[in-house]
Amino acid sequence: MDGNYSDSSSSSAIRGEADERSQSALGCLDDNYSDPSSSNTSSNSSTHGEPDEWSWSEESNSTSSSSSHDLNNHVEQERQDNDISEQERDGGAFSRLRSEVPKLQEKMNLNVKISVGEILTNALTLVRKHNWSHLEKENLMKFATSILNCGNILPNSRYLLDEYFYSQNDMWYYFYCSECTKHLGSVPACRSRPEQICCPNPECKTVNRLHDLSKANYFVTFDLPSQIEVLLSDPDIRCKLVNPSDYTEPSEGGVMTDLHHGTMYREFANFIKNEAFPPNIRVISFTISIDSARLCQTFSGQSICPAFIMINELPQVHRIGNPLIAGLWFGTTKEKLDLFLPPIVKHVISLSTRGFTLHFLDEMWFLKGFLIACVADSVARCDVQGLHSHRGDYPCSWCLIEGEEWEGVRIFRFTPEIPPPRTLEELVEDAGEALRTKQFIRGVKYLCPLAPAPFFHSVNSFIVDSMHAKDEGTSKSFLSAWLGEFGHRAAFSVVAKTKTIDKRLKSTRPPKEFRKSIRKLDDLAYWTGRELDNWAMYLSIPILNGILPPRFLKHWALYVQANFILLNTELPVDAIDIAEELLEQFCFQVETLYPLNMMRFNLHILRHFPANSRRWGQMFALSAYGFEAGNQKLKKLVHNANYIPNQICRGLSESNSLILMKRYCESTNTRAFEEEIDRKKRRFAIELEGNIRLLHKGKRFHATEEEEWFLRRMGKTGSEFLVFTELKKNGCHYGADVKKQKTNNSFVCLANYDIVNIKKFLYCEASREVFVIGVKVRYEPSSLCPPSVVRFDRRLCFLFQVTSIDEDIIIFSVKDFRTVCVSIELENGHFISPMSNLYNMF
């Protein structure tokens, strides 16, 4: 038929043949199939690894009658299998549980020696570890009570839990009108409140119901001295509190290491010195931050806006990791800062005038606290300072640049000289004129609510925040431009080579200090500020080398180098001038290399980075990163959309009560339990002086001839040592290079600025010393490093290119470590960049 099967008789014949073959195959399968659950698989297998019983044979062409007979036999076999006992049918399922049933049914008669305080401490540690809800805490206590079988000695109800761990004595509710937001009054959270109150605004007269907090409009303020007392109750933190009077003079050697070396802090220190406070009065200073954060979508679009307070006299890690909360605005409406901030400022003023007393176990302190700085993004900063929005005229907090409209975007053209700076006197005059005329005067609409605080400067006390202006601002806008924001045909577009960029990113093994894994460019919308910082400072130049046109790459290197200098742990004061020159060149060239739409407000703010570093130290000293981490902690305390402030306040109060419980009830049992549930502490580690921790278990060291020769020169032998592959020093990871790992912490910059590739760590048990075996890396500054930086101090270069790596080993002390390096090996070379600072834990 030449392939034409339209004939009906032929089609019927073919269908009949197919049916016969399928019946034969079914019969064969029934004959040879063996149930794997009731019998073992045959050891004989085909060449493809299949059992012979599963293969088709020539005997499969049996008749339909024999197939039906085999099928009936198979059904009967299944019926017999179903009669097998449950234990035999399950085979190995729950075998351990079944074998232990008699033992599990035995009653325990254990003499457990543990106090109620230890039980509560462990339970509260578990609750705060996992941020459990109120119901989960109640069930945990009931579970513990059922085990102890000793009555109601534990708080196993919500009421008792709040009696123990939820203190409302340090909270105040501030109510405002639901219609006109007029202040209605305040009441301590622990006291009763009126059923309702009429708005005092004669044009409103709205009746506001206050008894039901779920329907009332209010915000919360918190007592700061009680939080400070809990924080400083830890002796390890209290002993690190510095005295402002020690920082009245510029830093020795002209090198800045923290905000205490900035001019504004030195002015504060001299102010304290001139006030001549009595010796028994200690003085501290605060930085305030206001930044809102949206809760998850299931919470009906609600957000929180906490007012955090940071103690400036603590070291960087401690002050960023322990922000205090002064107030909390919440709800679906935008925060009203003219309503929210005055009660907080009034509270802070009382701390600087009357002072406060802290009681510790062994001593008592009398302190005074002053608000001297404020950190906020461009939107919140304008509201706090009383200025026009960043999309309006004169929005800059530090100068009088007006800006202009360009294609629907507010742009700020480069001028050879930075516009005239704002002064405190002019700001106060403009605010008074704005109140009289009800118009904006040079961008000012009202006086800064923080101005009444002693020593707070309404211009210079506002911090130029690197997270919002640099990372989430300029870095992200330039990356978006390269990825096609202005079209694929733009001279700076890299859209055609995004796959190459992603491939290079995937091959990069960053150090653990990145804190964030490297994601693809497709996920740019979800990149955090820390990821953008890692991209700009360490990845962008090597990754884009050979992809972004040279003139754009060289221009971008100015931005990276300037910020690398201003973020350095040890910042020479003279180097700020070089960073300022680089930023001026960068901003000037943007207008000629890119569309005018790129001349945005964040780009203008870059020009104020050097002045901010002179006033407040390195850019990381005061930034929004620590406060943003505090926002994330608060968001984890919220479990549902009802009574959000109560949930947050309860979580904060439980954290404080846990510190109190540890003070009185801590024991070997509680410490062991805390270490057991903390994965980071469970790893085998050896604690050494100098904040050094050897991680994992060490092995006996078998030295090579070369290693043994070096050790003999040091007066030691290989048998004295254990070998480790990873350690932490001052919170930073260092380790031998393991190719299978996604991270690489094997390149380290030493105190003398040599770069070494780590091979192993040697620990001497007798002397408790740690030595490093490594090989020296030879390098040169990258050709993209600005010549002015190379001439000034090549150690400040942001990128080095590896020329060779020695084969001969060197042995030195771990005390010589300065910082970990980012190593990027690509087809166009091996690049290394020492991390400018290690304060990126948030």
Secondary structure by P-SEA (a helix, b strand, c coil): cccccccaaaaaaaaaaaaaaaaaaaaaaaaccccccccccccccccccccccccccccccccaaaaaaaaaaaaaaaaaaaaccccccccccaaaaaaacccccccccccccccaaaaaaaaaaaaaaacccaaaaaaaaaaaaaaacccccccccaaaaaacccccccbbbbbbbcccccccccccccccccccccccccccbbbbbccccccccbbbbbbcaaaaaaaaccaaaaaaccccccccccccccccccccccaaaaaaaaaaaaacccccbbbbbbbbbbbbbbccccccbbbbbbbbbbbccccaaaaaabbbbccccccccccccccccaaaaaaaaaaaacccccccccccccbbbbbccccccaaaaaaaacccccccccccccccccccccccbbbbbbcccccccccaaaaaaaaaaaaaaccccccccccccccccccccccccccccccccccccaaaaaaaaaaccccccccccccccaaaaaaaaaacccccccccccccccccccccaaaaaaaacccccccccccccaaaaaaaaaaaaaaaaaacccccccaaaaaaaaaaaaaaaccccccccccccccccccaaaaaaacccccccccaaaaaaaaaaaaaacccccaaaaaaaaaaaaaaaaaaaaaccccaaaaaaaaaacccccccccccccbbbbccccccccccaaaaaaaaaaccccccbbbbcccccccbbbbccccccccccccccccccbbbbbcbbbbcccccbbbbbbbbbbbcccccccaaaaaaccccccbbbbcccccbbbbbbcccccbbbbbbbcccbbbbbccccccccc
